[in-house]
């Protein structure tokens, strides 16, 4: 909690175990801002760690260990648990300058776009402010109160 506000940044969260978010909700309560990465296809393990491995990975093992984020259902499961006021999909590598690094070029039919659109639409249907971010977004939060326990400050997950 930051001056009475709570923010969770979950760029690469694949929500493999929802109990993590139940524990976070027990500590923070309902969340003001929730940022989630939904690059649900994800790069194979060798994309980042290949040069560090002493032996090449078998393709089967490489493809089974991907750097992926939540899809629509896993993302909505988190939303249902932490009850955010605002949801922002980010960290998807859509920015033009990242194309040269990641080679990602999304279309309207790309799975991460389809899944994140579904999440944003469902959040909005429920009355939750939601948006997939692109390039830049400025969000200003006023402090609600002095924190009861200043030593407990959680800004990222």
Secondary structure by P-SEA (a helix, b strand, c coil): ccccbbbbbbcccccccaaaaaaaaaacccccbbbbbcccccccccccccccccccccaaaaaacccccccaaaaaaaaaaccccbbbbcccccccccccccccccccccaaaaaaaaaaaaaaaacccccccccbbbbbbcccccccccccccccc
